[in-house]
Amino acid sequence: MKNFKAGLFGLGVVGSGVYKALLQNEKYGISIEKIAVKNIDKQRDLELPNGILTTEEDELLENTDLDFIIELINDPEEAFSIVKKAFENGKSVVSANKKMIALYHKEILELREKFDVKFFYEGAVCGSVPILRLLDQHYKSDQLKSIKAIANGTCNFILSKMVSENQDYNSALKDAQELGFAELDPYSDVSGEDTRFKLSIMIYHAFGVFVHPNKIPLQGINFLDEHIKDFAQKHHLKIKLIGEVQEVEGEITAKVEPQLVNDKDDFYTIENEFNGILVDAEFTGEQFVKGKGAGSFPTALAVLSNLIDLKYDLAIAKVSDKEVKTYAKKSEARIYFIAGLHDEYIFNDLEVLNKERNYVIAKSEFHQLEKLKKDNPNLYWVQLSGNFLKETIKQDALV
Ligand SMILES: NC(=O)c1ccc[n+]([C@@H]2O[C@H](COP(=O)([O-])OP(=O)(O)OC[C@H]3O[C@@H](n4cnc5c(N)ncnc54)[C@H](OP(=O)(O)O)[C@@H]3O)[C@@H](O)[C@H]2O)c1
């Protein structure tokens, strides 16, 4: 089979992983001929052939020798412009840029059709875990009911350290930054925004509907304090940031929020930088996949799997073959641990089950809590898992 030539945008964490993996494995039959970077003079711990680096994107995009483009830069707007130009030049693209894909998903897939090229992005969602492939191929013949996912390793690392090692939020975040699991500006991870990008992409692959990330209700982990940590430790629970989507009576609903899980929950054993995804479907039932959600080689390998798809021209099942659902921004009432309120705050609108000095356990809908947060910026909530509630009802110990 012909050897394929690729142009690579970005030589950071993931880009350098892809470059090294291709160099070490001739069996792939894919070589990187040109690499576009932002700063050509940067020191890099890689031996590179002379002249391979450039800052001129057209040296890749207009190079007729290159069979395809690998897009691994960090800026979503610049990445979108690169992808568009690649398509216009008839080049297929592999990307891992979840933010760009979530923000421009529909537009990119329309352009892909218009220019009759391919666009794969397995690495964008949960790193090494082949969740998009599963949704596209395996679940094509089943009726999906719901997906729940720990999709952000940074948050999971912080939450693991808080509960298992009794750290407070700030010191757990500092550890995550020192070990390279969190960016210096951790906002996108800890606010839940990154999970929301990934959830929005999964929703399309699961249910065939484009949901802009901003339409998905969101509560991150950046307000969690010692009250929730104490509650979790007392009840032998773990806190997990979970993005979930489900179909309720023909409508799709989704949200991202922290949840308390007990040892009966699949998410309980997903620690540190790992990701875990629970898919529930009519015939398959529940299936759980776990793996490394980020990092140089785990993500690079997801990118490589897509390069192999391109190489063999594998026709990924098109989501548009599935019945398209509608999206409704609503959610069912759940039982929540709610804290971070002004002391004297009155919970008029909530169905309070238990009230302690620093928190309440109450039944509420996500939107009700969002409204309360407008007047109480430090308010946070953590959903109590069904398995935990079953146990506590048995023991009558919800405080
Ligand atoms: N890191 C992960 O574990 C992970 C996991 C899944 C998905 N992703 C996604 O993969 C993408 C890359 O992430 P990363 O962690 O590898 O980022 P990174 O380490 O920050 O590297 C970004 C690279 O892009 C280059 N770059 C920036 N703007 C450019 C432009 N306009 N043209 C050409 N090159 C440009 C930078 O050049 P210089 O080297 O010259 O600065 C750098 O090499 C992001 O979309 C990210 O969300 C990352």
The ligand as a Gaussian input file, in Angstrom:
#p B3LYP/6-31G(d) Opt

LIG

0 1
 N       -3.094000      17.705000      26.006000
 C       -3.998000      16.734000      26.018000
 O       -3.884000      15.781000      26.792000
 C       -5.147000      16.780000      25.069000
 C       -6.093000      15.733000      25.088000
 C       -7.147000      15.743000      24.173000
 C       -7.262000      16.786000      23.268000
 N       -6.343000      17.804000      23.277000
 C       -6.501000      18.868000      22.290000
 O       -5.430000      18.773000      21.356000
 C       -5.051000      20.079000      20.911000
 C       -3.566000      20.307000      21.203000
 O       -3.372000      20.226000      22.603000
 P       -1.914000      20.253000      23.244000
 O       -2.090000      19.931000      24.674000
 O       -0.990000      19.429000      22.416000
 O       -1.538000      21.799000      23.098000
 P       -0.132000      22.515000      23.394000
 O        0.779000      21.592000      24.125000
 O       -0.446000      23.828000      23.982000
 O        0.487000      22.720000      21.926000
 C       -0.104000      23.548000      20.979000
 C        0.791000      23.575000      19.745000
 O        0.142000      24.324000      18.735000
 C        1.089000      25.220000      18.137000
 N        0.318000      26.330000      17.584000
 C       -0.478000      27.231000      18.231000
 N       -1.070000      28.059000      17.339000
 C       -0.641000      27.667000      16.113000
 C       -0.892000      28.121000      14.789000
 N       -1.718000      29.132000      14.547000
 N       -0.284000      27.468000      13.767000
 C        0.539000      26.434000      13.990000
 N        0.819000      25.964000      15.224000
 C        0.239000      26.574000      16.267000
 C        2.024000      25.583000      19.250000
 O        3.252000      26.035000      18.671000
 P        4.553000      26.354000      19.550000
 O        5.066000      25.001000      19.988000
 O        5.465000      27.016000      18.631000
 O        4.084000      27.198000      20.698000
 C        2.154000      24.223000      19.960000
 O        3.144000      23.430000      19.354000
 C       -5.962000      21.064000      21.663000
 O       -7.067000      21.356000      20.856000
 C       -6.420000      20.268000      22.866000
 O       -7.682000      20.685000      23.344000
 C       -5.292000      17.819000      24.156000

